[in-house]
Amino acid sequence: MLSFLLFQRIAELFLIIFMGWFIVRAGILKSEDSRCLSMVLLYVITPSVLFNAFQMERTPEVVSMLGFSALLAVTFNIVLLLLARLAAVVFHMDVVEEASSAYPNSGNMAIPLVNAIFGPEWVVFVTLYNMVQNLFVWTHCRMFISGERKISLQKIVGNINIISIVLGALLFFLDIRLPQICGDALASVSSMLGPTAMLIVGMLMADLKLEDLKGYRHIWKPILFRLVVLPLVLVFLARALHLSSLNPQGETLVLVALIPAFAPSANVVAQFSQIYGRDAKYAGLINAVTMLLCIVTMPLLIAVYQM
C-alpha cells in the first residue's frame, strides 16, 4: 500500500517535471532560465523547509526519535560511502560514477515525498538525513571530486541550509515557537519545494538528447548501484539488524531514512564536477536517467523492505 502511494507521489512530481520540460521545448523559456528558480530554491524555499521542520513541541518522545533518526542517517551515509568505494574498485568506476552512486538526492526529492506520504510532522526526520549528508557533501564529496585534501569549514558553517537547521534546532531545544503569522508564511513557502525542484529538473532535462547517452557506455554502473544494489544492501541491513525495534516509532523512522537513500543521484555531484573540471555532462546524464528510473525503483524497494 505504501509503495503504491509512493508511486503516486513520484508520478505527480514527474508531471511537474514534464511541465518544466514543456515550457522549454515550447520556446517559452530557456533551460538556463532555471538558474533564477534554482537561486530561489537554494536561498529561500529549502532554508524555509529546514527551519520550519523544527517548529514542533519538544517532548522526550520527539527528542528520542530525533536521536534515532540522526543515528540512522550517519549509519546509512557511511554504509553508502563504503559500498560505493568497494563498487568503484571492483567495477573500475571513475570519480563521477562513484560519487553519483554514493550520494542520493536526499533533499529536493526525499523531503517532498516524505511530506506528502507521512505528513509535515515527519519532515524534520528526513531533514536530519539531509543535514548529515550535507556534512559529508561539503567534506568528503567536495574533497573527493576536487582532488583536494583540505576541509572547508567556512563552506560548511556558511552553508545556508546548515544555518537554517542549526537555528531551527536551537529554537526547538529552547522550546521557542514562532508567531503564527511567521509560521504560516514559512509553511506556505515550504510547500513550494517539490514543485519548484521538479520544474527545475524538467527545464534542465529539456536540453538532453538520447544520443548523448551513446558516448557513455558505462553509465549503467552508477545507475545500477545508485538505484538498486546499494539500496538493497541497506534494506537487508535494516531488516537483519532489526533497526525498527530500537524505537517505538522505529518502523516509520527507518522508512523515512530509507526513502532519501533510495533517491536518484544528487545534483551536487554535477555541480561540483562543473566547478572542479570533472565530466559535468556525464554527472548530469546520470542524474537525469536515475531521476527517470526512480519512479519504478523507489516503490519496488519500499515493497521489498515491507515484505
Secondary structure, 3 states (H helix, E strand, C coil): CHHHHHHHHHHHHHHHHHHHHHHHHCCCCCHHHHHHHHHHHHHHHHHHHHHHCCCCCCCHHHHHHHHHHHHHHHHHHHHHHHHHHHHHHHHCCCHHHHHHHHCECCCCCHHHHHHHHHCHHHHHHHHHHHHHHHHHHHHHHHHHHHCCCCCCHHHHHCCHHHHHHHHHHHHHHCCCCCCHHHHHHHHHHHCCHHHHHHHHHHHHHCCCCHHHHHHCCCCHHHHHHHHHHHHHHHHHHHHHCCHHHHCCCHHHHHHHHHHHHCCCECHHHHHHHHHCCCCHHHHHHHHHHHHHHHHHHHHHHHHHHHC
